[in-house]
Amino acid sequence: MKLLFILDPLSSLKSYKDTSLAIMREASQRGYELFVSMQHDLFLRGNIARISAKKFIFTEQSFSTEPALKYAPADFSAIIMRKDPPFDNEYLYSTYLLEIAVSQGAKVYNNPTAIRSWNEKLSVTRFAQFSPEFLVTANNVLIRDFLNTHKDIVVKPLDGMGGSSIFRLTLTDPNISVILETITQYGTRTIMAQRYLPAILQGDKRIIVIDGEPLPYALARIPLAGETRGNLAAGGTGVAQPLNARDHEIAITVGKILKQEGLFLVGLDVIGEHLTEINVTSPTGMVEIAVQTDCKPAGVFMDALALNLKVALERDGAAATVALMQHSEIEV
């Protein structure tokens, strides 16, 4: 069995905490052959999808790779798309190429069409029963009206990650105008505003959902003193916590839809009682949960992936048998 991971440059991955490497290490221990590519290693020759990939091997101290070779995406048992945002035009083009690869027999997780359709900020609007009050606009007048209504808000770009360019605004902030001008680029870039949730002080919880089912623990990312953002990349501290009843309600309800869409590995961000983001590109947090609890997220992922591939193989085999029988009947 061969697994291909589409990643950021290997030199940028932090081996002690990277979720992709944790999954790959688990897969390696189970006997899978591992391969790695980067975003621009995927290409079309004519109408045929191809990808340049390097065999990846864990060593005693680190890892090594072999020289790249060209493959058909369908040569791999599964392709795991783990390229970090931003979701720019290049990322968009990658989803188109992966979509073509799927049409030619590749199995890609997460489904590239769904990745493209589920913006990580806007997707919460599909679950209004769980989301805080929000506004999506490029119009600074509307954002000011929203601020006047809620007194305390957070504004963030639709394509950010790791807490980048997130601002908290209150009515007394002397920098309202410059912040809004900057984040909306003078009214030319659409952003999201959400009502500020004081529960952020107890942590921005990352709930990992695998094939529609949540892990039993969330990673509560607790902000630094005086900081609005809980993201680990912004200095937050990750504390694993069992899901409470509300967390479970959100995760099960959302997870059912995610599975239907082909979103296999997703990170839900929950603050207090509210769903604030749905991360479909490269959600993290597995290593911290594994270290602090008896849960082994990478193992759960590989169990679910193996089952998913088995079901897909059986389904494809049944479909091929039906097609063969129909063809035989026509000939007769």
C-alpha positions in Angstrom: 0.0 0.0 0.0 1.3 3.4 -1.0 0.4 6.7 0.6 1.3 10.1 -1.0 1.3 13.2 1.2 1.2 16.6 -0.4 3.0 18.9 2.1 4.8 22.1 2.6 8.6 21.8 2.3 9.9 19.1 4.7 12.4 21.5 6.1 9.5 23.7 7.4 7.9 20.9 9.4 8.5 20.7 13.1 9.1 17.0 13.7 8.2 17.2 17.4 4.7 18.5 16.8 3.7 18.1 13.2 0.4 16.3 12.6 1.4 15.2 9.1 4.6 13.5 10.3 2.6 11.9 13.1 0.2 10.3 10.6 3.1 9.3 8.4 5.0 7.7 11.3 1.9 5.7 12.2 1.4 4.6 8.5 5.1 3.6 8.3 4.7 1.4 11.4 1.8 -0.3 9.7 3.9 -1.1 6.7 2.7 1.5 4.2 5.2 2.9 1.7 5.3 6.7 2.0 5.9 9.3 -0.7 5.9 13.1 -0.5 5.2 15.8 -3.0 4.7 19.6 -2.9 1.9 21.6 -4.4 3.6 22.3 -7.7 4.7 18.7 -8.2 1.2 18.0 -9.6 0.8 18.7 -13.3 -1.1 17.8 -16.4 0.4 16.4 -19.6 -2.3 16.8 -22.1 -5.4 15.8 -20.2 -3.6 13.3 -18.0 -2.8 14.1 -14.4 0.8 13.3 -13.3 2.8 13.9 -10.1 6.4 14.0 -9.2 7.0 12.3 -5.8 9.8 11.2 -3.6 9.9 8.1 -1.6 10.0 9.0 2.1 11.7 6.9 4.8 11.9 7.5 8.5 15.4 7.0 9.9 16.6 6.6 13.5 17.2 10.3 14.0 15.0 11.9 11.3 14.0 11.0 7.8 15.3 10.7 4.3 14.0 10.9 0.7 14.9 9.2 -2.6 15.1 11.0 -5.9 11.8 12.1 -7.4 10.0 10.0 -10.0 6.9 10.6 -12.0 3.7 8.8 -11.2 0.0 8.7 -12.1 -1.9 9.8 -9.0 -4.0 6.6 -9.2 -0.7 4.7 -8.6 -1.1 5.5 -4.9 -3.6 3.8 -2.5 -4.4 7.3 -1.2 -3.3 10.9 -1.6 -3.4 13.0 1.6 -3.6 16.7 0.8 -1.9 18.5 3.7 -0.7 21.8 2.2 -1.1 24.7 4.6 -3.1 27.8 3.6 -3.3 30.5 2.5 -6.0 29.4 0.1 -4.7 31.5 -2.8 -5.0 31.0 -6.5 -2.2 28.4 -6.5 -4.0 26.4 -3.9 -7.2 26.8 -5.9 -5.4 25.5 -9.0 -4.2 22.5 -7.0 -7.7 21.5 -6.1 -8.6 21.6 -9.8 -5.7 19.4 -10.7 -6.5 17.0 -7.9 -10.2 16.9 -9.0 -8.9 15.7 -12.4 -6.8 13.1 -10.7 -9.9 11.9 -8.9 -11.7 11.5 -12.2 -8.8 9.4 -13.3 -9.0 7.0 -10.4 -7.1 8.7 -7.6 -8.4 8.7 -4.0 -7.7 12.1 -2.5 -8.3 13.0 1.2 -9.8 15.6 1.7 -12.0 15.6 -1.4 -10.5 18.5 -3.5 -14.0 19.7 -4.6 -15.1 20.0 -1.0 -11.9 21.7 0.1 -12.6 24.3 -2.5 -16.3 24.7 -1.5 -15.7 24.9 2.3 -14.0 28.2 3.1 -12.7 27.7 6.6 -14.3 31.0 7.9 -17.5 31.1 5.8 -18.4 27.4 6.4 -19.7 28.2 9.9 -22.6 30.0 8.1 -23.9 26.6 7.2 -24.5 25.9 10.9 -26.1 29.1 12.1 -27.5 27.3 15.1 -23.9 27.0 16.5 -22.1 30.1 15.2 -21.8 33.4 17.0 -23.4 36.5 15.4 -21.3 37.4 12.4 -21.0 39.7 9.4 -19.3 39.0 6.1 -18.5 42.2 4.0 -15.9 44.5 2.6 -18.0 47.6 3.6 -16.4 49.4 6.5 -19.7 51.2 7.3 -21.5 47.9 7.8 -18.6 46.7 10.0 -18.9 49.8 12.1 -22.6 49.2 12.5 -21.9 45.7 13.6 -19.4 47.0 16.1 -21.9 49.6 17.4 -24.4 46.7 17.9 -22.2 44.3 19.7 -19.7 46.7 21.3 -16.9 44.1 21.1 -16.0 42.2 18.0 -13.3 40.2 16.2 -12.4 40.9 12.5 -10.4 38.4 10.4 -9.6 37.7 6.7 -11.3 34.8 5.0 -8.0 33.2 3.9 -5.8 33.5 7.0 -4.4 30.8 9.3 -2.7 30.5 12.6 -4.4 33.6 14.0 -2.8 35.9 11.4 -4.4 39.3 10.9 -7.1 38.8 13.5 -8.0 42.0 15.4 -10.3 42.6 18.3 -12.2 45.9 18.2 -14.1 47.7 20.8 -16.0 51.0 20.6 -13.1 52.8 22.5 -10.3 51.5 20.3 -8.5 54.6 18.8 -7.3 52.5 15.8 -10.7 51.4 14.4 -10.3 53.3 11.1 -6.8 52.2 10.3 -7.6 48.5 11.3 -10.6 48.4 9.1 -8.8 50.2 6.2 -6.0 47.7 6.5 -7.9 44.5 6.9 -10.4 45.3 4.1 -7.8 47.0 1.9 -9.9 50.2 1.8 -13.1 48.3 1.2 -11.8 46.0 -1.6 -11.4 42.7 0.4 -14.2 40.8 2.0 -13.6 39.8 5.7 -15.6 38.3 8.5 -16.6 40.0 11.7 -17.8 38.0 14.7 -19.1 39.0 18.1 -16.2 38.7 20.6 -16.6 35.6 22.8 -15.2 36.1 26.3 -15.0 32.3 26.6 -11.8 32.5 24.6 -10.0 33.0 27.9 -10.8 29.4 28.7 -9.4 28.3 25.3 -10.2 28.1 21.6 -11.0 24.4 21.4 -9.8 22.4 18.4 -12.0 19.3 17.9 -10.6 16.9 15.4 -13.2 15.0 13.3 -12.1 11.9 11.4 -14.5 10.4 8.8 -17.4 12.1 10.5 -16.5 11.1 14.1 -14.9 13.4 16.7 -12.0 12.4 18.9 -13.0 12.2 22.5 -10.7 15.0 23.4 -10.4 18.6 22.2 -7.2 20.7 22.3 -8.1 23.9 24.2 -5.6 26.6 23.0 -5.4 29.1 25.8 -4.2 32.6 24.9 -1.2 34.3 26.4 -2.1 36.9 29.0 -3.4 40.0 27.2 -3.8 38.2 23.9 -7.0 37.7 22.0 -5.9 34.7 19.9 -5.5 31.2 21.3 -3.8 29.8 18.2 -0.6 27.8 19.1 1.1 29.8 16.3 0.3 33.0 18.2 1.7 31.7 21.5 -1.3 29.9 22.9 -0.9 26.9 25.2 -2.5 23.6 24.2 -4.4 21.7 26.9 -6.3 18.5 26.0 -9.8 18.3 27.5 -12.6 15.8 27.2 -15.4 16.9 24.9 -18.4 18.3 26.9 -22.0 17.8 25.8 -22.1 21.0 23.6 -18.8 20.1 22.0 -20.2 16.6 21.2 -23.4 18.0 19.8 -21.6 20.4 17.5 -19.1 17.8 16.3 -21.6 15.0 15.6 -24.0 17.4 13.8 -21.3 19.0 11.7 -19.3 15.7 11.3 -22.3 14.0 9.6 -22.3 16.7 6.9 -18.5 16.7 6.5 -18.5 13.0 5.9 -21.1 13.3 3.2 -19.0 16.0 1.5 -15.9 13.8 1.5 -14.1 15.9 4.2 -12.2 13.1 5.9 -10.0 15.0 8.4 -11.3 18.3 9.7 -10.6 20.6 12.7 -13.5 22.4 14.3 -12.8 25.5 16.3 -15.2 26.0 19.2 -15.1 28.9 21.7 -17.5 28.3 24.6 -20.8 27.3 23.1 -20.0 28.5 19.6 -18.5 27.1 16.4 -16.1 29.7 14.9 -14.2 27.9 12.1 -14.1 24.7 10.1 -10.6 23.8 9.1 -10.5 21.6 6.1 -7.0 22.1 4.7 -4.4 20.8 7.2 -5.8 20.7 10.7 -3.3 20.2 13.5 -3.4 19.2 17.2 -3.0 15.4 17.0 0.5 15.3 18.7 -0.6 17.4 21.6 -3.6 15.3 22.3 -1.6 12.1 22.0 1.0 13.3 24.5 -1.6 14.5 27.1 -4.2 11.7 26.9 -4.7 8.0 26.2 -6.1 8.8 22.7 -3.9 8.1 19.7 -5.3 10.4 16.9 -2.8 9.2 14.2 -3.9 5.6 14.9 -7.6 6.6 14.7 -6.9 8.3 11.4 -5.1 5.3 10.0 -7.8 2.9 11.2 -10.5 5.1 9.5 -8.4 5.5 6.3 -7.8 1.7 6.0 -11.5 1.1 6.4 -12.4 3.8 3.9 -10.0 2.4 1.4 -11.4 -1.2 1.9 -15.0 0.0 1.4 -14.0 1.9 -1.7 -12.1 -1.1 -3.1 -15.1 -3.3 -2.5 -17.4 -0.8 -4.1 -15.2 -0.4 -7.1 -14.9 -4.2 -7.5 -18.7 -4.6 -7.3 -19.2 -1.9 -9.9 -16.7 -3.5 -12.2 -18.5 -6.9 -11.8 -21.8 -5.4 -12.6 -20.4 -3.6 -15.7 -18.8 -6.9 -16.9 -22.1 -8.8 -16.5 -24.0 -6.1 -18.3 -21.4 -6.2 -21.1 -21.7 -10.0 -21.3 -25.5 -9.8 -21.6 -25.2 -7.3 -24.4 -22.9 -9.6 -26.3 -25.2 -12.6 -25.8 
